[in-house]
Amino acid sequence: MNAPRQGLYASLLIISFAVHVILMVHTTNHQLSKTRAIQGDLMTRQLADDSLTMLAPVDTVSLALMANRYTKRPDVASLKIMAADGRVLTTSGNAPTRSGAVFRKKVLLDQQAIGQIELTLIQPSIGEMIRTQWLPLLLSLFTHILLWLLYRVVARPTRREYLATLAREQQLQEQLLALKLHAEQAQKNAVLARVMANPAEIPKPAQASNGTHDNASGADIRDTALILRIGFVDPKQLLGTLSPGLARPYFSLCQTLLEQAIQQNRQHFDALGGKPVECKIVQPFGESGAIVSASGSNPQSALFLAQLAQLFNLLTEVVYRRHREIKRFALHTRTALAEPQHNQPAQALAQSLIHQVDANQLAVHLTDDQVLNLQQYFQLSPFDSPTDTQTREALLVTAMNVEGARFVSKARERILAGNKPASAHAAVQQSADPAEESEQ
């Protein structure tokens, strides 16, 4: 059991050590600057006093010997003794070309300048200051390493916390499995009810209710059908790297949520009365998402698919949050609704429109009559920055009316509140996915 967020803590320690080094170098440089100022003032004053007798009259030999004596100090870069007219009488120093702090002092005799002293003290570089502070820096590094090791020991979760995390993960797996089993049972009950109501239509309701999907090719979708395109928001291209063992359960979960959402939506519209909406899944969930179609001859088809898209986005948002809590793979979804326009099929329009939509959003590209119908139930807004003809004509669904929002909320709760079967725990042990991929 590792401590949580070790990488983040290590990054903070590295930043702390770097800041500590910078502060130590800055403090050392400040202290050395003050020391150089005091030393430079004292040395130039002493030089002025010592050279007074050698400048009147000028004794260059004595001045040179005195300059050599002063420049034996390792911190003196250069020393110049000049006459009153600026003529250099003698020079000396350890590093004449090296820069540093320059101190100047006039030599006065009876209030008259008879010469000038120019002293340059070496200013140490950053490397030299670090070499002088190697012991404090080494102790700081050792302290930060010790803090890192202590964190790995102290912050490591206890056995009780680790078991609690496993219990939460197992509980989530049980809830997802119970949801899937509940959806399958509800589909079977719906099939049985339709068969008993109309035995002559046994194949047709079974195909629609059990989610038996047609081929995803465009030839199986009628030209007048409305198309709801459901896609994943995958900015880091994680879908292409999924292993089959991780991809199949996740796509199966999304498929189950979609079928259950269709079931709840159909029951809602049946309760309202009117002509039933013929809705079917023509492409099951895969890397490219899913496709749902509805008959374009029914005026309620656009409302049915739009409400279905809103409900499904809410369901996948809950799944995404729960998967992220246990560090498992999940993605946001986005939806696009279109119908044939401008001699283009609805599937192609929905496919191109979905790439302009953000996470958990629904975009519609419909005729004016369909848009007027939707405006009674949804708040529609144009795209902020349209880039082509389609985005100028398409609209974003930004809100729902009170009745629709209440239904979507209750439907989401009903779908997610499936009863746990007795065999859920055993099934989890067999079908739980061990992968712990997460979106960074």
N, C-alpha and C positions, 0 to 999 in steps of 0.2 A: 504494500500500500504506500503510494507516494504522497508527498505533501501537495496540496492543491496550489496551482499557479506557480510552480517552481521557476518557470522561465521568466515570468513577470517580476518575481522577487529578485532573481539573478540580475535582470536588467537594471532594476532600481539600485542594487548594490554596486554595479559597475558605474552607474552615473554618480552615485555617492562618492566612490573612490576617485573618480575623475575630478569632481568638484573639490574634494579634499586636497588633491595634488595642486590644483590651480590656486586655491586659497593659500596653501603653504608657500608656493613660489611667490605669490603676490606679497605675502607678509614678509618673507625674507628679503625681497627686493626693496620693499618700503623701509625696512630696518637698515639695510645696507646703504640706502640713499641718505638717510639721516646721519649715519655714522660717517659717510664720506664728506658730507657737508661740514661736520664738526672738525674732522681731521684736516680737511683742506684749508679751513679758516685758520686753524692753529699752525699748520706747517707754513703757510704763506706769511703769517705774522712773524714766525720765528726766522724764516728766511730773510725777511726784510730787515730784521734787527741784526742778523749775522752778517749780511752783505753791506751794511751801511758803511763800515770802515774800508771795505774793499772797492767801493764805487767812488770814493772821494779821497785820493785819486783812484783811477781805475786800475785794478790789479787782476788781470784776466787769469793768471795762474792760480791765485788763491780762490777766485770765483769758480774755476773749473774743479779744483779739489773739493770745495764745499758742495758743489752740485753733485759730484760723484758720490759723496758721502750720503746725501739725502736720497739719491735715486737707488740706493741699495735696498730700499723697502720694496717688496714684491708688488704692492698696489700702486706704485708710482709709474705711470706710463711715460711721461716726459717732463722735463724741467727746462725752462728758458729764463735766462737773466739778461735783460736788455737795458740799454742806456736810456737817458731821458728822451732822446730823439728817435727811439724805436730801433736803434741798431742793436743786433743780437751780439752779446758779449760771450756767452757760453751756453751750450745745450748739453743735455744728458738725459738718460732714461732707459727703461727696460724694453718698452715697446712704443717707439715714437709714432708709429703709424696707427696705433690702436686708438679708438675713440673712448671717451669717458667724460667725467665731470671736470670742467676747466675752472680754475680759480686764479684770479689776478689780484695783485697787490702792488701799490706804488711805494717806492722807497723815498722817504722824505728826510730832508736835512734843512733845518731852519725853515720849515714850511715850504720848502722848494723841492720838487720832484727831481731826483738825480738818477732814477732808474725804475725798472718795473720787473716784477716777478710773475711768471706765468707757469702754473703747476697743473698738470693733468693727471687725475687719479683714475685708474682702470675701473670700468663698470663691468662686473661679471655677467656672462651670458646665462641664459636659462639652463643650459646644460651644466654649467659650473655650479649654479645654485642647487640644482637637483643632486649633483655629486656631493655637495656639502650637507644635504639633508637626506642622505640615503637611509640612515637609520630610522628617522621618524616615518619616512615613506614605507619602508619595509614593515614597520610595526602597524601602520595603517592597513596595508595589504593583508597582513596576517589577521588583523581584527575583522576585516570584511569577509575573509574566507571562513573565519570562525563563526560569524553571524550566519553565513550561508549554511554551514553544517548544522548549526543549532536549529535553524528554521526547518531543515529536513527532518529533524527529530521531533521538535516541539509541535509543528503544524501537521504532522502526519495524523490522519484520522484514526480514532480508536476503533477497536473491533466492533463496538456497539454502533458507532457512526457508519462504519463500512457495511454492517449488516442492514442498517436502516436504509442506506442507499440501494442495496440490492433488493430490499423489500419494495421500495418505491418503484424500482424498475420492473420488478415482477408484476406489481399491481397494474402498471401501465400496460404491460403486455397482455395481461388478463382482460383488461378493459377493451383493448383493440380486438382481441380474439372474440370476446363476447359480442362486440359490435358486428363483426363479420358473421358470426353464427346467427345472431338475431336477424340480420339483413337477409341471410339465406332462408331462414324460416319464414320471414314475412313474405318473401317472393314465392315460396312454395304455397303458402296460404292464399296468396292472391291468385296464383294459377288455378288452385283447386276451386276457389270461388267462381272464377270466370268459366271454368269448365262446367260446373254444375249449373250456372246460369244459362249457358248456351253451348250444349254439347257439340253442335255442328261446327263450331269454330275452335276446336281443340288445338290444332297446330298453330293457328295464328296468334291466339293469346299466349300460348306457351313460349313462342319465339320472342314476343315483345316483353313478357313479364320476367322471364329468366335471363334476360340480357344477352340472348344469342345474337351476336353481332354479324352484320353483313360484311362483305369485303370492303376494305377502306378505299378502294379505287373510286374515282369520280363517276364511273359508269353506273354504279349502284345507287347513286343519289339523283333523285329527279331534278329536273331543271327548275321546277317551281318551289323546291324545298328551301326552308330557312336552315341555315347552318350555324351551330354554336361550336366554335373552336376553343378548346381548353388546352393551354400550354403551360410549361414550367418556366419560372424565372431562374435562369442558370447563368449568371454573369461569369462564373469561373469555370464553366464547361465541365462540371462534375459528372453529368450524366454519362458522358462517353467513357469515364473511368470506372463506372460501377461494375462490380462482379455480378454474374448471374444470380448468385445466392443472395445478394442484397437488392438487386433490381426487381426480381420477380415478386418478393413479398411487398415491396413498396408500391409497385404498380398495381398489385392485387388489392392492396388497401385502398388506393385511390379509386379503383374500379368499383369496389364495394360501396364506398361513399357516394360515388356518382349514381349507382343504381338505386341506393336507398333514397337519395335526394330526388330522383325522378319519381320514385314511389310516393314520397310525401307530397310532392308537387301535384302529381296526378290526383291523389285523394283530395287535395285542397280544391282543385278545379272541378272535380266531380261534385263536390259538395255545393259549389256555386251554381251548378247547372250549366246548361248550354251544350254545345256540340263538343264531344270529347276531342282532345288534342292527340293526334297520332305522332308519338315521339319515339325514336329508337336511336340506339347507339350504333353508328355505322363504322366506327373505328375504336376499338378498346384502347386502354391506356398502354403507352409505350414511351420510348424516349421522346417522341414528337408530341406527346399528349394524347388527347382523345377528341373525337368528333361526334356531335349529337345533331340529328336532323329532325325537323318537324314539317308537317304539310303546310305549304304556303297558301292553300285555299281556306284555311281556318283563320279567321281574324284574331283568334286568341293565341295563335302559335308564337308570335313574337313576345307577347307578355309571358307566356309559359317558359320560354327559353331564357328570357332576361331574368325572371325570378329564380329559375334553376341555377343560373350562373352566380347570382348573388348568394344563394344558399350554399353552393359548392365552395365558393371562395371563403365563406365563413368556416366551413368544416375543415378545409385544408389549413386555414390559419391556426385552428386549435391543434390539429395534428402536428403542424410545424413547431409550435411552442412546446408541446409535450415531448416530441423527439429531441428538440434541442436541450431540454432539461436533462435527458439521459445520454446526451452526446451521440445521437444517432442521426443518420442521414435523413434529410427532409428538405423540400423546396417549396417556396411560395408558388402560387398559380395565378394565371391571368386569363381572361376570356375575351372573345370577340364574336359578335353576332352579325351576320350578314345575310342578304338575299340577292338573287341574281339582278344585276344592273349593268347598264352600258355594254350589253352583249358579253358580259363576263359571268362565269358561274359563281355561285355563292361561296363554294369551298375555296376558290382562289382568292376572292375578296377577303374572306375571314382569315386566310393564311397570311396574307400581306398585312392586314390590319393588326394582327395580334402582336407583331414585333414593335408596334408603336405604343403598347400599353404597359403600364407599370404593374407591380405586384398587387394582387387583390382588386384589380380594376376590371371594369367591363366597358368595352367600346362597341357601339352599334353603327352599322352602315346599312340603313334601310330606306325605303321609299318614304315620300312625304306623308302618305296615309298611315303607314306603320308608325312613323315618328309621332304624329299627332295622337295616335292611340296610346303610345307609351308615355307621352307627357302627362296623361291623366294619373299615372301611377308612379312615375319616376321623375327625378329632376335631372335634366340633360344639359350638358355644357359642351361648347366646342373645344377643340384642342388648343392649347396655349400657343404652340408654335407649329402650325401645319407646314409640312414639307412637300406635299404633293396634292393632287386632286382628291384622292381618297380621304386623306386626313382633313382636308377642308370641308368635305361633305359629312364625314363621320362625327359622332358625338360620344362623349363620355358620360356614363351614369354616375352621378355624384351623390344621390340620395334617393330614398324610397318614401312613399307615403306611410302614414301611421299603420294602416291595416296590413300592408305588405311587410313592413318591418317587424310587426308583431308576429305574423305567420312565420317569417324566416327565423326569428329568434326561437319560437316554440318548436319549429321543425328541427332546428339544430339540437335543441335539448332532447327531443325525442330520439333522434338518431344516436346521439352520444350517450344516452342513458339506457343502453341495452342491459338486460338482466344477465348476470354472470351464470353460465351453466356449471353444472357440477363437475364436469370434466375439463374445465378451463385450465386448471393448474397443470394437469397432465399434458394437455395439448400445448401449453406454453413451453414446457420442457422439450417437446419434440420440434416445435416450429419456430422457437425464438431465434432471431438472427443474432449471431455473435459479433457481427461487425460493429465497430464503434466509430464509423466515419462521421464527420460533422463538417458543416460548411464554415470555413474560416472567415 
